[in-house]
Amino acid sequence: MGKTLYDKLWEQHVISTEDDGTSLIYIDRHLVHEVTSPQAFEGLHLAGRKPWRIGSMVAVPDHNIPTTTDSAGIDDPVSRLQVETLDQNCNHFGITEFGMGDPRQGIVHVIGPEQGATLPGMTIVCGDSHTSTHGAFGALAFGIGTSEVEHVMATQCLIQRKSKNMRVLVNGALKPGVGAKDVVLAVIGKIGTAGGTGHAIEFAGPVIEAMSMEARMTVCNMAIEAGARSGMIAVDQVTLDYLEGRPYAPTGELWEKAADAWRELKSDDDAVFDLEVVLDGADILPQVTWGTSPQMVTDIDGTVPDPAASEDPVAREGIGRALAYMGLEAGTRIRDIRPDHVFIGSCTNSRIEDLREAAAVVRGHHVDPGIKLALVVPGSGLVKRQAEEEGLHQVFIDAGFEWRNPGCSMCLAMNADRLEPGDRCASTSNRNFEGRQGQGGRTHLVSPAIAAAAAIAGHFALPEEL
Protein backbone atom coordinates (compact mmCIF):
# COMPACT_ATOMS: atom_id res chain seq x y z
CA MET A 1 0.00 0.00 0.00
CA GLY A 2 1.25 3.47 -0.88
CA LYS A 3 1.97 6.13 1.68
CA THR A 4 0.37 9.52 2.14
CA LEU A 5 2.44 12.69 2.44
CA TYR A 6 1.62 12.73 6.16
CA ASP A 7 2.76 9.10 6.55
CA LYS A 8 6.11 9.95 4.95
CA LEU A 9 6.69 13.01 7.10
CA TRP A 10 5.72 11.15 10.26
CA GLU A 11 7.92 8.13 9.57
CA GLN A 12 10.92 10.32 8.81
CA HIS A 13 10.73 11.90 12.27
CA VAL A 14 9.68 9.10 14.63
CA ILE A 15 12.38 8.24 17.17
CA SER A 16 10.44 5.58 19.07
CA THR A 17 6.86 4.37 19.57
CA GLU A 18 5.38 2.98 22.78
CA ASP A 19 2.86 0.15 23.13
CA ASP A 20 0.09 2.65 23.84
CA GLY A 21 0.61 4.29 20.43
CA THR A 22 2.42 7.41 21.61
CA SER A 23 5.57 8.31 19.71
CA LEU A 24 8.58 10.48 20.33
CA ILE A 25 9.21 12.60 17.24
CA TYR A 26 12.10 14.89 16.33
CA ILE A 27 11.46 18.59 15.67
CA ASP A 28 13.44 20.33 12.94
CA ARG A 29 12.34 23.95 13.27
CA HIS A 30 11.10 25.81 16.34
CA LEU A 31 9.51 29.20 15.73
CA VAL A 32 9.20 31.34 18.86
CA HIS A 33 7.21 34.46 19.72
CA GLU A 34 6.67 36.50 22.85
CA VAL A 35 3.36 35.09 24.14
CA THR A 36 4.06 31.41 24.82
CA SER A 37 7.82 31.55 25.34
CA PRO A 38 8.37 33.41 28.68
CA GLN A 39 7.25 30.52 30.89
CA ALA A 40 9.17 28.04 28.72
CA PHE A 41 12.38 30.05 29.01
CA GLU A 42 11.81 30.39 32.75
CA GLY A 43 11.57 26.62 33.01
CA LEU A 44 14.97 26.30 31.31
CA HIS A 45 16.51 28.84 33.67
CA LEU A 46 15.09 27.16 36.78
CA ALA A 47 16.34 23.75 35.66
CA GLY A 48 19.74 25.07 34.65
CA ARG A 49 19.23 23.93 31.07
CA LYS A 50 19.89 25.58 27.74
CA PRO A 51 18.16 25.00 24.38
CA TRP A 52 19.19 21.69 22.85
CA ARG A 53 19.70 23.07 19.32
CA ILE A 54 19.78 26.84 19.17
CA GLY A 55 20.15 26.80 15.39
CA SER A 56 16.66 25.33 15.05
CA MET A 57 15.08 28.40 16.64
CA VAL A 58 13.93 31.65 15.04
CA ALA A 59 12.18 34.20 17.25
CA VAL A 60 10.04 37.27 16.57
CA PRO A 61 7.61 39.40 18.58
CA ASP A 62 4.27 39.77 16.81
CA HIS A 63 1.13 39.39 18.96
CA ASN A 64 1.60 42.30 21.36
CA ILE A 65 3.48 44.84 19.33
CA PRO A 66 1.95 48.17 18.29
CA THR A 67 1.44 48.89 14.60
CA THR A 68 1.61 52.66 14.92
CA THR A 69 5.19 53.07 16.19
CA ASP A 70 8.52 51.59 15.16
CA SER A 71 10.09 50.93 18.54
CA ALA A 72 9.39 51.02 22.28
CA GLY A 73 5.85 52.29 22.06
CA ILE A 74 4.07 49.49 23.93
CA ASP A 75 1.78 51.08 26.50
CA ASP A 76 0.38 47.92 28.08
CA PRO A 77 2.85 46.79 30.78
CA VAL A 78 2.16 43.06 30.32
CA SER A 79 2.64 43.25 26.57
CA ARG A 80 5.81 45.29 27.00
CA LEU A 81 7.18 42.80 29.54
CA GLN A 82 6.53 39.86 27.20
CA VAL A 83 8.41 41.51 24.34
CA GLU A 84 11.29 42.58 26.60
CA THR A 85 11.50 39.07 28.07
CA LEU A 86 11.77 37.56 24.59
CA ASP A 87 14.58 39.99 23.76
CA GLN A 88 16.43 39.16 26.97
CA ASN A 89 16.14 35.40 26.54
CA CYS A 90 17.21 35.48 22.91
CA ASN A 91 20.22 37.59 23.86
CA HIS A 92 21.07 35.28 26.76
CA PHE A 93 20.98 32.08 24.71
CA GLY A 94 22.17 33.51 21.39
CA ILE A 95 18.90 32.79 19.55
CA THR A 96 18.26 34.51 16.23
CA GLU A 97 15.51 37.09 16.76
CA PHE A 98 13.93 39.55 14.35
CA GLY A 99 13.13 42.12 17.02
CA MET A 100 11.26 45.39 16.86
CA GLY A 101 13.21 47.72 14.63
CA ASP A 102 14.59 44.86 12.53
CA PRO A 103 13.38 45.34 8.93
CA ARG A 104 12.55 41.61 8.77
CA GLN A 105 10.27 41.69 11.83
CA GLY A 106 6.68 40.58 11.32
CA ILE A 107 4.16 37.84 11.98
CA VAL A 108 5.90 34.56 12.77
CA HIS A 109 3.93 32.62 10.11
CA VAL A 110 4.87 35.18 7.49
CA ILE A 111 8.57 35.53 8.23
CA GLY A 112 9.24 31.77 8.48
CA PRO A 113 8.46 31.07 4.82
CA GLU A 114 9.74 34.48 3.75
CA GLN A 115 13.18 33.73 5.20
CA GLY A 116 13.24 30.14 3.97
CA ALA A 117 13.30 28.95 7.58
CA THR A 118 10.28 26.89 6.56
CA LEU A 119 11.45 24.08 4.30
CA PRO A 120 9.82 20.95 2.85
CA GLY A 121 10.10 17.76 4.87
CA MET A 122 10.52 19.57 8.17
CA THR A 123 8.63 19.14 11.39
CA ILE A 124 7.84 22.70 12.44
CA VAL A 125 6.33 23.83 15.73
CA CYS A 126 5.41 27.13 17.34
CA GLY A 127 3.40 28.09 20.38
CA ASP A 128 0.58 29.25 18.10
CA SER A 129 -2.23 27.20 16.59
CA HIS A 130 -1.86 28.65 13.10
CA THR A 131 1.52 26.99 12.67
CA SER A 132 -0.38 24.77 10.23
CA THR A 133 0.37 27.54 7.71
CA HIS A 134 3.83 26.09 7.09
CA GLY A 135 2.36 22.77 5.92
CA ALA A 136 1.87 24.45 2.54
CA PHE A 137 5.53 23.57 1.91
CA GLY A 138 5.13 19.83 2.32
CA ALA A 139 6.03 20.08 5.99
CA LEU A 140 4.43 18.66 9.15
CA ALA A 141 3.66 21.86 11.04
CA PHE A 142 1.47 22.32 14.09
CA GLY A 143 0.94 24.50 17.12
CA ILE A 144 2.03 23.50 20.62
CA GLY A 145 1.30 24.62 24.18
CA THR A 146 3.63 26.41 26.55
CA SER A 147 4.82 23.26 28.33
CA GLU A 148 5.54 21.70 24.94
CA VAL A 149 7.48 24.82 23.93
CA GLU A 150 9.79 24.20 26.88
CA HIS A 151 10.00 20.50 26.03
CA VAL A 152 11.12 21.23 22.46
CA MET A 153 13.60 23.84 23.66
CA ALA A 154 15.15 21.38 26.11
CA THR A 155 15.07 18.14 24.08
CA GLN A 156 14.25 18.95 20.43
CA CYS A 157 11.56 16.25 20.68
CA LEU A 158 7.84 15.92 21.38
CA ILE A 159 5.53 13.12 22.45
CA GLN A 160 2.70 12.78 19.92
CA ARG A 161 0.08 10.38 18.65
CA LYS A 162 -0.17 9.85 14.93
CA SER A 163 -3.25 11.40 13.32
CA LYS A 164 -5.54 9.79 10.78
CA ASN A 165 -5.20 10.76 7.12
CA MET A 166 -7.72 13.07 5.48
CA ARG A 167 -7.65 14.49 1.97
CA VAL A 168 -9.61 17.49 0.75
CA LEU A 169 -9.80 17.48 -3.04
CA VAL A 170 -10.81 20.70 -4.76
CA ASN A 171 -11.47 19.83 -8.40
CA GLY A 172 -12.13 21.93 -11.47
CA ALA A 173 -11.25 25.62 -11.50
CA LEU A 174 -12.26 28.69 -9.54
CA LYS A 175 -14.40 31.46 -10.97
CA PRO A 176 -12.73 34.87 -11.41
CA GLY A 177 -12.69 36.76 -8.12
CA VAL A 178 -12.71 33.62 -5.97
CA GLY A 179 -9.53 33.00 -3.97
CA ALA A 180 -7.84 30.82 -1.40
CA LYS A 181 -9.70 32.32 1.56
CA ASP A 182 -13.01 31.52 -0.11
CA VAL A 183 -11.86 27.96 -0.77
CA VAL A 184 -10.88 27.22 2.80
CA LEU A 185 -14.01 28.87 4.24
CA ALA A 186 -16.11 26.78 1.85
CA VAL A 187 -14.31 23.66 3.07
CA ILE A 188 -14.97 24.57 6.70
CA GLY A 189 -18.58 25.40 5.86
CA LYS A 190 -18.97 21.91 4.40
CA ILE A 191 -17.24 19.77 7.05
CA GLY A 192 -17.61 22.02 10.11
CA THR A 193 -15.03 23.08 12.67
CA ALA A 194 -14.85 19.50 13.97
CA GLY A 195 -14.70 17.86 10.54
CA GLY A 196 -10.95 17.36 10.64
CA THR A 197 -10.65 16.40 14.31
CA GLY A 198 -8.07 13.66 14.78
CA HIS A 199 -6.84 14.01 11.22
CA ALA A 200 -3.99 15.60 9.30
CA ILE A 201 -5.50 17.23 6.22
CA GLU A 202 -3.81 17.13 2.85
CA PHE A 203 -5.24 19.68 0.43
CA ALA A 204 -5.03 18.52 -3.17
CA GLY A 205 -6.66 18.69 -6.58
CA PRO A 206 -6.40 21.01 -9.60
CA VAL A 207 -7.52 24.12 -7.71
CA ILE A 208 -4.84 23.69 -5.04
CA GLU A 209 -2.16 22.84 -7.61
CA ALA A 210 -2.97 26.05 -9.52
CA MET A 211 -2.47 28.22 -6.41
CA SER A 212 0.60 30.30 -5.63
CA MET A 213 2.55 29.52 -2.46
CA GLU A 214 0.99 32.50 -0.70
CA ALA A 215 -2.49 31.21 -1.53
CA ARG A 216 -1.56 27.73 -0.35
CA MET A 217 -0.39 29.20 2.95
CA THR A 218 -3.81 30.82 3.39
CA VAL A 219 -5.51 27.45 2.92
CA CYS A 220 -3.22 25.56 5.32
CA ASN A 221 -3.39 28.40 7.83
CA MET A 222 -7.05 27.64 8.48
CA ALA A 223 -6.75 23.84 8.62
CA ILE A 224 -6.84 24.29 12.39
CA GLU A 225 -10.26 25.97 12.04
CA ALA A 226 -11.50 22.76 10.40
CA GLY A 227 -10.54 20.81 13.52
CA ALA A 228 -7.26 19.41 12.21
CA ARG A 229 -4.00 20.11 13.97
CA SER A 230 -2.08 20.26 10.70
CA GLY A 231 -2.72 20.87 7.03
CA MET A 232 -0.32 20.23 4.18
CA ILE A 233 0.18 20.39 0.45
CA ALA A 234 2.53 18.28 -1.68
CA VAL A 235 5.78 19.76 -2.94
CA ASP A 236 5.91 20.75 -6.61
CA GLN A 237 7.80 23.19 -8.81
CA VAL A 238 5.77 26.09 -7.37
CA THR A 239 7.18 25.22 -3.95
CA LEU A 240 10.75 25.03 -5.15
CA ASP A 241 10.55 28.25 -7.17
CA TYR A 242 9.31 30.11 -4.09
CA LEU A 243 12.09 28.84 -1.82
CA GLU A 244 15.16 29.01 -4.04
CA GLY A 245 17.48 31.80 -3.02
CA ARG A 246 15.86 32.60 0.32
CA PRO A 247 18.23 33.28 3.26
CA TYR A 248 17.78 29.99 5.13
CA ALA A 249 17.41 27.78 2.03
CA PRO A 250 20.30 25.56 0.99
CA THR A 251 22.46 26.67 -1.95
CA GLY A 252 24.53 25.15 -4.71
CA GLU A 253 24.92 21.38 -4.67
CA LEU A 254 22.97 21.13 -1.41
CA TRP A 255 20.02 22.86 -3.05
CA GLU A 256 20.01 20.35 -5.92
CA LYS A 257 20.15 17.39 -3.52
CA ALA A 258 17.44 18.88 -1.33
CA ALA A 259 15.17 19.66 -4.28
CA ASP A 260 15.48 16.07 -5.54
CA ALA A 261 14.49 14.74 -2.11
CA TRP A 262 11.67 17.25 -1.68
CA ARG A 263 10.05 16.26 -4.97
CA GLU A 264 9.20 12.92 -3.32
CA LEU A 265 7.13 14.67 -0.66
CA LYS A 266 3.75 13.81 -2.11
CA SER A 267 1.19 11.10 -1.53
CA ASP A 268 1.67 7.93 -3.56
CA ASP A 269 -0.95 7.27 -6.21
CA ASP A 270 -2.21 4.19 -4.35
CA ALA A 271 -2.21 5.82 -0.90
CA VAL A 272 -5.41 5.28 1.07
CA PHE A 273 -6.98 8.06 3.16
CA ASP A 274 -9.19 7.47 6.17
CA LEU A 275 -11.48 10.26 5.04
CA GLU A 276 -11.86 12.16 1.79
CA VAL A 277 -13.87 15.29 1.03
CA VAL A 278 -14.43 16.54 -2.51
CA LEU A 279 -15.46 20.03 -3.64
CA ASP A 280 -15.95 21.45 -7.12
CA GLY A 281 -14.08 24.72 -7.42
CA ALA A 282 -16.66 26.06 -9.87
CA ASP A 283 -19.31 25.89 -7.13
CA ILE A 284 -17.38 28.13 -4.73
CA LEU A 285 -18.39 31.79 -4.49
CA PRO A 286 -16.86 34.55 -2.32
CA GLN A 287 -17.55 33.60 1.30
CA VAL A 288 -18.67 35.66 4.31
CA THR A 289 -19.11 34.38 7.86
CA TRP A 290 -22.25 35.54 9.66
CA GLY A 291 -21.81 33.94 13.10
CA THR A 292 -19.29 33.23 15.84
CA SER A 293 -17.54 30.22 14.33
CA PRO A 294 -15.76 29.82 10.99
CA GLN A 295 -18.29 27.13 10.05
CA MET A 296 -21.07 29.74 10.25
CA VAL A 297 -20.43 30.85 6.71
CA THR A 298 -22.29 31.34 3.45
CA ASP A 299 -21.59 32.92 0.11
CA ILE A 300 -22.04 36.60 -0.57
CA ASP A 301 -25.37 35.95 -2.29
CA GLY A 302 -26.66 34.11 0.77
CA THR A 303 -28.75 35.09 3.78
CA VAL A 304 -28.41 34.77 7.53
CA PRO A 305 -30.03 31.44 8.52
CA ASP A 306 -33.16 31.04 10.61
CA PRO A 307 -32.58 29.02 13.80
CA ALA A 308 -36.11 27.68 13.56
CA ALA A 309 -35.25 25.97 10.28
CA SER A 310 -32.75 23.67 12.01
CA GLU A 311 -34.04 20.29 13.18
CA ASP A 312 -31.07 19.82 15.52
CA PRO A 313 -31.84 21.49 18.88
CA VAL A 314 -28.14 22.02 19.63
CA ALA A 315 -27.56 23.67 16.25
CA ARG A 316 -30.74 25.71 16.67
CA GLU A 317 -29.55 27.05 20.01
CA GLY A 318 -26.09 27.78 18.62
CA ILE A 319 -27.44 29.73 15.65
CA GLY A 320 -29.76 31.73 17.89
CA ARG A 321 -26.97 32.58 20.31
CA ALA A 322 -24.66 33.60 17.46
CA LEU A 323 -27.28 35.86 15.88
CA ALA A 324 -27.92 37.54 19.22
CA TYR A 325 -24.21 38.21 19.71
CA MET A 326 -23.74 39.39 16.12
CA GLY A 327 -26.80 41.64 16.24
CA LEU A 328 -28.29 40.04 13.12
CA GLU A 329 -31.77 38.90 12.21
CA ALA A 330 -32.60 35.66 10.40
CA GLY A 331 -33.14 36.18 6.70
CA THR A 332 -30.88 39.24 6.43
CA ARG A 333 -29.10 39.36 3.09
CA ILE A 334 -25.32 39.17 3.46
CA ARG A 335 -25.06 42.11 1.07
CA ASP A 336 -27.16 44.21 3.47
CA ILE A 337 -24.75 43.78 6.39
CA ARG A 338 -22.81 46.99 7.01
CA PRO A 339 -19.46 46.69 8.82
CA ASP A 340 -18.05 49.79 10.48
CA HIS A 341 -14.45 48.48 10.64
CA VAL A 342 -12.30 46.79 8.00
CA PHE A 343 -9.09 44.90 8.77
CA ILE A 344 -6.76 43.63 6.07
CA GLY A 345 -3.91 41.68 7.68
CA SER A 346 -3.13 38.66 9.95
CA CYS A 347 -1.11 35.51 9.30
CA THR A 348 -3.91 34.42 6.96
CA ASN A 349 -3.95 37.36 4.54
CA SER A 350 -1.13 39.87 4.99
CA ARG A 351 1.32 38.84 2.28
CA ILE A 352 2.15 40.88 -0.80
CA GLU A 353 -0.36 39.07 -3.01
CA ASP A 354 -3.12 39.81 -0.50
CA LEU A 355 -2.22 43.51 -0.45
CA ARG A 356 -2.10 43.64 -4.25
CA GLU A 357 -5.53 42.03 -4.41
CA ALA A 358 -7.02 44.54 -1.99
CA ALA A 359 -5.29 47.53 -3.60
CA ALA A 360 -6.66 46.58 -7.00
CA VAL A 361 -10.16 46.85 -5.55
CA VAL A 362 -9.79 50.19 -3.75
CA ARG A 363 -7.75 51.98 -6.42
CA GLY A 364 -9.59 55.12 -7.50
CA HIS A 365 -12.24 54.79 -4.76
CA HIS A 366 -12.66 56.09 -1.23
CA VAL A 367 -13.72 54.43 2.00
CA ASP A 368 -17.44 54.77 2.73
CA PRO A 369 -18.29 57.41 5.39
CA GLY A 370 -19.91 54.70 7.53
CA ILE A 371 -16.56 52.98 8.05
CA LYS A 372 -15.01 54.19 11.32
CA LEU A 373 -11.60 52.61 10.73
CA ALA A 374 -10.03 50.76 7.79
CA LEU A 375 -6.63 49.20 8.51
CA VAL A 376 -4.04 47.59 6.28
CA VAL A 377 -1.30 45.82 8.24
CA PRO A 378 1.48 44.10 6.25
CA GLY A 379 2.67 40.73 7.53
CA SER A 380 6.33 41.72 7.77
CA GLY A 381 8.72 44.58 7.28
CA LEU A 382 9.79 43.08 3.96
CA VAL A 383 6.18 42.85 2.77
CA LYS A 384 5.68 46.47 3.83
CA ARG A 385 8.79 47.58 1.96
CA GLN A 386 7.79 45.74 -1.20
CA ALA A 387 4.26 47.14 -1.07
CA GLU A 388 5.66 50.64 -0.71
CA GLU A 389 8.05 50.09 -3.60
CA GLU A 390 5.02 49.13 -5.70
CA GLY A 391 3.07 52.17 -4.49
CA LEU A 392 0.36 50.09 -2.86
CA HIS A 393 0.57 52.04 0.39
CA GLN A 394 -0.36 55.23 -1.43
CA VAL A 395 -3.33 53.53 -3.05
CA PHE A 396 -4.64 52.61 0.39
CA ILE A 397 -3.85 55.99 1.94
CA ASP A 398 -5.52 57.87 -0.92
CA ALA A 399 -8.61 55.69 -0.44
CA GLY A 400 -8.81 56.52 3.28
CA PHE A 401 -7.18 53.44 4.82
CA GLU A 402 -4.58 53.59 7.57
CA TRP A 403 -1.26 52.06 6.51
CA ARG A 404 0.35 50.43 9.53
CA ASN A 405 3.55 48.68 10.61
CA PRO A 406 3.77 44.85 10.70
CA GLY A 407 2.19 42.77 13.47
CA CYS A 408 -0.75 40.56 14.33
CA SER A 409 -2.76 43.74 14.91
CA MET A 410 -6.55 43.43 14.95
CA CYS A 411 -6.58 39.67 14.42
CA LEU A 412 -6.80 39.31 18.19
CA ALA A 413 -7.24 41.67 21.10
CA MET A 414 -3.71 41.45 22.51
CA ASN A 415 -2.49 44.82 21.30
CA ALA A 416 -3.81 48.35 20.83
CA ASP A 417 -5.72 47.47 17.63
CA ARG A 418 -9.07 46.13 18.79
CA LEU A 419 -12.81 46.46 18.40
CA GLU A 420 -15.06 48.10 20.94
CA PRO A 421 -18.35 46.45 22.05
CA GLY A 422 -20.82 46.43 19.16
CA ASP A 423 -18.24 47.23 16.47
CA ARG A 424 -18.68 45.13 13.32
CA CYS A 425 -15.58 44.23 11.30
CA ALA A 426 -14.97 42.80 7.84
CA SER A 427 -11.75 40.95 8.60
CA THR A 428 -9.24 38.93 6.60
CA SER A 429 -8.17 37.11 9.78
CA ASN A 430 -8.98 33.52 10.73
CA ARG A 431 -11.28 33.49 13.76
CA ASN A 432 -14.64 35.09 14.46
CA PHE A 433 -15.17 33.84 18.01
CA GLU A 434 -16.94 36.04 20.54
CA GLY A 435 -14.48 38.70 21.68
CA ARG A 436 -11.70 37.55 19.35
CA GLN A 437 -11.04 41.07 18.02
CA GLY A 438 -12.13 42.83 21.20
CA GLN A 439 -14.77 42.35 23.86
CA GLY A 440 -18.20 42.57 22.25
CA GLY A 441 -16.68 42.94 18.78
CA ARG A 442 -18.44 41.30 15.83
CA THR A 443 -16.26 39.68 13.17
CA HIS A 444 -17.05 38.64 9.61
CA LEU A 445 -14.28 36.61 7.97
CA VAL A 446 -13.70 37.42 4.30
CA SER A 447 -11.02 37.53 1.61
CA PRO A 448 -8.89 40.64 1.00
CA ALA A 449 -10.96 41.49 -2.09
CA ILE A 450 -14.28 41.32 -0.24
CA ALA A 451 -12.89 43.26 2.75
CA ALA A 452 -11.68 45.98 0.41
CA ALA A 453 -15.00 46.08 -1.44
CA ALA A 454 -16.90 46.32 1.87
CA ALA A 455 -14.75 49.29 2.88
CA ILE A 456 -15.64 51.15 -0.31
CA ALA A 457 -19.30 50.14 -0.61
CA GLY A 458 -20.10 50.33 3.10
CA HIS A 459 -21.65 46.87 2.93
CA PHE A 460 -20.62 43.45 1.66
CA ALA A 461 -20.30 43.59 -2.10
CA LEU A 462 -18.35 42.15 -5.00
CA PRO A 463 -15.44 44.25 -6.29
CA GLU A 464 -16.92 44.45 -9.78
CA GLU A 465 -20.04 46.09 -8.35
CA LEU A 466 -18.23 49.16 -7.04
MOJO-V921006 format. One record per residue. SS is DSSP state (@ for helix, = for strand, . for the rest). Layout:
ss-><SS:SS>
This chain:
ss-><.:=:.:.:@:@:@:@:@:@:@:.:.:=:=:=:=:.:.:.:.:=:=:=:=:=:.:.:=:=:=:=:.:@:@:@:@:@:@:@:@:@:@:@:@:@:@:.:.:.:.:.:.:@:@:@:=:=:=:=:.:.:.:.:.:.:.:.:.:.:.:.:.:.:.:.:@:@:@:@:@:@:@:@:@:@:@:@:@:@:@:@:@:.:.:=:=:=:.:.:.:.:.:.:.:=:.:@:@:@:@:@:@:@:@:.:.:.:.:.:.:.:=:=:=:=:.:.:@:@:@:@:@:@:@:@:@:.:.:=:=:=:=:.:.:@:@:@:@:@:@:@:@:@:@:.:=:=:=:=:=:.:.:=:=:=:=:=:=:=:=:.:.:.:.:.:.:.:.:@:@:@:@:@:@:@:@:@:@:@:@:.:.:.:.:.:.:.:=:=:=:=:=:=:.:@:@:@:@:.:.:.:@:@:@:@:@:@:@:@:@:@:@:@:@:@:.:.:.:=:=:=:.:.:.:.:@:@:@:@:@:@:@:.:.:.:.:.:.:.:.:@:@:@:@:@:@:@:@:@:@:@:.:.:.:.:.:.:.:.:=:.:.:.:=:=:=:=:=:=:@:@:@:.:.:.:=:=:=:.:.:.:.:.:.:.:=:=:=:.:.:.:=:.:.:.:@:@:@:.:.:.:@:@:@:@:@:@:@:@:@:@:@:@:@:@:.:.:.:.:.:.:=:@:@:@:.:.:.:.:=:=:=:=:.:.:.:.:.:.:.:@:@:@:@:@:@:@:@:@:@:@:.:.:.:.:.:.:.:.:.:.:=:=:=:=:=:.:.:=:@:@:@:@:@:@:@:@:@:.:.:@:@:@:@:@:@:@:@:.:.:=:=:=:.:.:.:.:@:@:@:.:.:.:.:.:.:.:.:.:.:.:.:=:=:=:=:.:.:.:.:.:.:.:.:.:.:.:.:.:.:=:=:=:=:.:.:@:@:@:@:@:@:@:@:@:@:.:.:.:.:.:@:@:@:.>
